[in-house]
Amino acid sequence: MSATSLSLANPIIISIILLNILTVNKNLKIKIKIKKSLEGYAVWVPELKGCWSQGKNEIEAVENIIDAIHLYFETFEEIQNS
């Protein structure tokens, strides 16, 4: 199966404001990729190794990857501070 997109763009560009991450406020544009799978939709961030999620539909998958991105950076910050 090939990577697909929402009706927005391919790859999808999501602008996410992450507050107090890596000691400064960031306004990041993060590319995500989404692909139909047997269970629904798989979604991942190519630039963030291991940052992936899934959902029953495209919207749920995007919502889940946004949560995963936040957790990715929170974990990164915790590792940097330890």
trRosetta pair geometry for C-beta under 8 A, 3 or more apart (Angstrom, degrees):
i j d omega theta_ij theta_ji phi_ij phi_ji
1 4 8.0 -46 162 -25 102 103
1 35 6.1 125 108 180 109 100
1 36 5.4 -110 172 72 147 89
1 37 7.3 -169 55 -91 151 43
2 35 7.3 -135 131 -130 27 98
3 10 7.2 141 119 -159 103 114
3 11 7.8 -23 145 -96 141 84
3 33 5.2 -49 -143 -174 140 105
3 34 6.6 112 -164 72 86 42
3 35 4.7 -68 -109 -83 61 92
4 10 7.4 -89 174 -106 29 128
4 34 6.2 -61 72 100 70 90
4 35 6.4 118 16 -120 77 40
4 36 5.7 33 10 -20 133 96
4 58 7.9 -93 103 -96 111 122
5 8 6.8 -118 161 57 109 71
5 9 6.3 -104 -177 102 147 27
5 10 3.6 -117 -47 -78 145 94
5 11 7.1 -164 -100 -129 115 30
5 12 6.0 159 -146 -52 97 90
5 34 6.5 117 -107 53 41 110
6 9 7.9 8 67 31 81 44
6 12 6.1 52 26 -91 103 129
6 34 7.3 50 -29 45 78 154
6 58 5.1 150 -85 155 90 141
6 59 7.7 89 -107 -71 128 63
6 62 7.1 -7 -42 -48 138 142
8 12 5.7 65 79 -123 123 92
9 12 5.8 133 70 -106 81 46
9 13 6.3 -7 72 8 140 88
11 31 4.6 58 108 -168 139 103
11 32 6.5 175 175 70 109 37
11 33 5.4 -60 -124 -85 117 70
12 31 7.2 137 74 -154 50 56
12 32 5.3 -25 68 60 103 90
12 33 7.8 168 24 -90 86 27
12 34 6.7 32 0 -5 126 114
12 62 7.1 -74 124 -111 166 119
13 29 5.6 -2 -171 -174 104 106
13 30 7.6 146 -154 70 56 35
13 31 6.1 -33 -98 -96 66 66
14 29 7.3 157 77 -153 37 57
14 30 5.7 -28 65 63 89 85
14 32 6.2 14 5 0 118 116
14 62 7.3 160 -78 -164 143 107
14 66 7.0 -117 155 -89 155 98
15 27 6.9 6 -173 179 100 87
15 28 7.3 169 -149 89 55 43
15 29 5.2 -28 -96 -98 75 75
16 28 5.8 -18 62 66 84 92
16 30 6.2 -14 17 13 115 117
16 66 6.6 172 -103 -140 134 93
16 69 6.4 103 58 108 173 146
16 70 7.9 -130 172 -66 141 83
17 25 7.5 -3 -173 -177 92 99
17 26 7.4 166 -155 90 50 56
17 27 5.4 -19 -107 -108 78 74
17 28 7.9 157 -99 23 28 69
18 21 4.2 -14 140 4 118 139
18 25 7.6 169 90 -159 57 55
18 26 4.9 -2 61 63 99 103
18 28 6.3 10 7 9 112 115
18 70 7.0 178 -115 -113 104 72
18 73 5.9 -2 -158 91 152 168
19 25 5.6 -16 -128 -119 59 91
20 23 7.6 -6 -161 -123 58 17
20 25 6.8 -8 -47 -82 42 67
21 24 7.8 -41 72 67 53 48
21 25 7.8 75 31 -126 73 32
21 26 5.6 -59 64 16 108 120
21 73 4.7 0 -151 158 136 131
21 74 7.5 -81 -115 -72 101 51
21 77 6.0 -121 -150 -58 65 132
22 26 6.8 47 46 -39 112 130
22 73 7.3 -79 -28 -165 95 104
22 76 7.4 -19 -70 111 95 115
22 77 6.2 -125 -64 -93 51 96
22 80 7.4 54 -115 37 71 166
30 45 5.9 -25 172 -133 116 123
30 47 7.1 -132 -146 49 83 125
30 48 7.7 -1 -152 -16 124 122
30 69 6.3 127 96 -130 172 147
31 45 7.1 127 83 -144 57 71
31 46 6.6 -21 94 33 108 104
31 47 6.9 96 49 -8 94 114
32 43 5.7 18 169 -178 120 101
32 44 6.8 164 -157 83 78 28
32 45 5.4 -49 -103 -87 75 70
32 62 7.2 136 88 -122 155 78
32 65 5.5 97 -136 134 147 157
33 43 6.9 173 87 -149 46 57
33 44 5.7 -16 57 61 91 78
33 45 7.9 159 15 -95 76 24
33 46 6.2 59 -7 -38 120 101
34 41 5.6 4 -173 178 102 117
34 42 7.1 162 -153 85 52 48
34 43 4.6 -12 -102 -101 80 89
34 58 6.2 71 164 -135 155 88
34 61 5.8 109 -132 117 116 142
34 62 7.2 -38 -79 -67 139 83
35 41 6.9 153 76 -157 35 69
35 42 5.0 -16 62 61 91 96
35 43 7.6 173 20 -78 64 45
36 40 7.8 -111 -147 146 60 28
36 41 5.8 -44 -104 -101 46 73
37 40 6.3 6 60 60 90 43
37 41 6.4 144 16 -116 87 17
37 42 4.7 70 -31 -21 132 101
37 54 7.0 -51 37 -135 140 120
39 54 6.5 23 96 170 120 143
39 56 8.0 -85 149 -106 72 53
40 54 6.0 112 72 169 111 99
40 55 5.6 -123 134 103 138 41
40 56 4.4 -113 -116 -131 142 26
40 57 6.4 -83 -162 -49 107 30
40 60 7.4 -41 169 74 143 123
40 61 6.9 178 131 -62 110 111
41 54 6.3 164 87 -158 51 68
41 55 5.4 -13 59 61 99 79
41 56 7.6 19 16 100 87 12
41 57 6.5 36 -1 174 124 16
41 58 5.5 108 -52 -88 171 51
41 60 7.6 138 47 70 114 87
41 61 4.0 -77 94 -49 117 152
42 52 6.8 -3 -177 -177 92 114
42 53 7.9 165 -157 91 52 37
42 54 5.1 -31 -104 -101 54 93
42 61 7.2 127 168 -140 2 132
43 52 6.7 162 91 -158 48 67
43 53 5.4 -16 66 66 96 79
43 54 6.6 161 18 -94 78 36
43 55 7.0 10 0 7 122 99
43 61 4.2 134 -21 165 129 108
43 62 6.5 -172 -125 -78 167 46
43 64 7.0 132 52 75 128 100
43 65 4.5 -92 116 -52 125 134
44 51 6.4 127 -159 96 71 64
44 52 3.8 -20 -100 -104 95 92
44 53 7.5 163 -81 20 54 55
44 65 7.3 -149 -87 -120 18 126
45 48 4.1 20 98 35 122 106
45 51 4.3 -17 42 93 111 122
45 52 7.4 -148 16 -75 66 54
45 65 6.8 144 -41 -174 95 117
45 68 7.8 -172 -5 104 115 113
45 69 6.4 96 -42 -92 151 100
45 72 7.8 -94 46 -10 144 170
48 51 3.6 10 108 11 116 138
48 69 7.0 138 27 -120 169 77
48 72 5.5 35 178 177 140 159
50 72 7.8 155 91 -117 89 111
51 65 7.5 85 153 -156 92 87
51 68 5.5 139 -166 139 81 111
51 69 6.3 64 -172 -91 136 60
51 72 4.7 -7 -100 -81 120 148
52 65 7.4 -39 -155 -111 31 98
52 68 6.9 -96 73 164 14 164
53 61 6.5 158 103 -158 96 65
53 64 3.9 -167 150 127 144 109
53 65 4.6 -158 35 -76 122 64
53 67 7.3 94 -88 62 159 94
53 68 4.6 -156 -46 -29 119 143
54 61 5.9 -43 -169 -116 31 94
54 64 6.7 -36 61 92 29 157
55 58 7.3 111 81 -128 124 5
55 59 7.3 -125 133 79 152 44
55 60 3.1 172 -171 104 128 92
55 61 3.3 -136 27 -59 114 58
55 62 7.4 -58 9 10 153 47
55 63 6.9 96 -93 47 149 88
55 64 5.1 180 -63 4 105 130
56 60 5.2 33 39 49 76 155
56 61 8.0 -156 38 -45 33 82
57 60 5.2 91 52 14 71 103
57 61 7.0 -133 97 -8 34 93
58 61 5.6 -58 -148 36 30 114
58 62 6.4 28 156 -18 66 105
59 62 5.9 -55 -150 35 31 108
59 63 6.4 31 153 -17 65 106
60 63 5.6 -54 -146 38 33 113
60 64 6.2 33 155 -19 66 108
61 64 5.7 -57 -148 38 29 111
61 65 6.4 25 155 -18 65 105
62 65 5.9 -53 -144 35 32 107
62 66 6.6 39 154 -23 63 101
63 66 5.8 -53 -156 29 31 114
63 67 7.0 30 149 -14 62 102
64 67 5.7 -52 -155 35 37 112
64 68 6.3 37 148 -20 68 106
65 68 5.1 -50 -144 39 40 116
65 69 6.2 48 153 -26 68 98
66 69 5.7 -48 -149 30 31 113
66 70 6.8 32 152 -17 61 103
67 70 5.8 -56 -154 35 33 112
67 71 6.4 29 152 -14 67 107
68 71 5.7 -56 -147 41 33 111
68 72 6.2 44 151 -30 65 103
69 72 5.4 -48 -148 28 31 118
69 73 6.7 22 158 -10 63 104
70 73 6.3 -63 -154 40 29 102
70 74 6.3 30 152 -20 66 109
71 74 5.5 -54 -142 38 34 114
71 75 6.1 34 159 -19 67 106
72 75 6.1 -61 -153 37 24 108
72 76 6.4 26 150 -21 62 109
73 76 5.3 -48 -142 35 36 117
73 77 6.3 39 156 -20 66 102
74 77 5.8 -55 -152 35 29 111
74 78 6.5 30 150 -19 64 106
75 78 5.6 -53 -148 35 34 113
75 79 6.4 33 154 -19 66 104
76 79 5.9 -55 -151 35 30 110
76 80 6.4 29 152 -18 64 108
77 80 5.7 -56 -147 37 32 112
77 81 6.2 20 158 -11 66 112
78 81 6.0 -65 -146 43 27 104
78 82 6.3 27 157 -28 65 111
79 82 6.0 -58 -145 28 29 111
